[in-house]
Amino acid sequence: MTRTTMRILIVLTGLGLASGAMADDLADGSPKVRLETKDATGEFRVMIDGKEAIVYQCGPKNDMVHYYPVRSPSGKSMTVQKTDPYPHHRSFWFADKVNLAGHRSVSFYSALYSKTDKDDPDAPFNDRIRHLEFVKEETDQCKATVDDRLVWEMDLGKTPVLDELRQMRVVALGDGQYFLDLTFTLTASYGDVTFSSDWVHYAWPFIRMNKQFNVQDGGGTITSSEGGVNQKETNGKPAKWMDYSCEVEGQTEGLAVFSHPDNGYPHNWLTRDYGTFGPRRIHEKSGKPFTLKKGETLQQRVGVLVHRGDVKIGKVAERYQKYVAGEL
């Protein structure tokens, strides 16, 4: 098996939590991570100090797995799960437009529109990214690890397109802040797969900020590692990291995305003042089709650091350097 490796780290700063604190979580004063599975709803919750930090939406009725909510340190939802005029956006998600050799092209990014009966909430999707099983769940004080297998499929599950292994590591940083490290590994198990991402719209992965936190409606600020500010100065331009911060109800909190040097450089970013942003692939794999041969894998690593304060108070540049040095 050959391997194409792409790694992207996303750092989200400022994720807080919503439910009441548990006494055993706070016994020694250090943050504790706990995992909770809600089988009936298909939700997998990450709890820090007894409060909800992030929820993995992996139930059977979803068009694609995604993370929602992603909470700030004070407990606010920083992302939006579904919104007009782009109802296919899913808070924090990973998808693409691909073509399995011998089959039709399929946009998993737009899987919502493949629903077999738009008037029936329980109707299945022709195309979807489906969770299969959790293969690892571990917790150790302020850390946790969760790995699961997924399949990208079309034709009501009759045609598997890609296999995915998703690995997630969570580290509680204290004061409601935490680090989320994700590795997505796609395998072309069923034949050659051509990627034909929309150059205008795609990111790997996507994040869609809540209106309270975005630039357009909430007065937030996008800042890049290169000094660019907001969509006009950051969209379609290279950067090592991107931060989205805003003051909401008297508290400033932010979410920063870091791109690991192993991804290759330069690569551009998608940014929108209305709230969507994320890193793109390196130039030779962006804006043009490329093919993953049968048996090959494509790996991307993303991390999310949720912080208090703006890009400076949240020490985003400093934390990026710590990440590069392997200290996050």
TACOR-V483128 format. One line per field, one symbol per residue. burial: # if it has 9 or more other C-alpha atoms within 8 Angstrom, else .. Layout:
burial->???
This chain:
burial->....##############..#...##....#####..#...##################..######################....######..#####.....###..#..##.......#########..#..#.#..#############.##..##############..######################....########################..####..##.############...#########..#...#################.#####..####################..#.##.##.###....
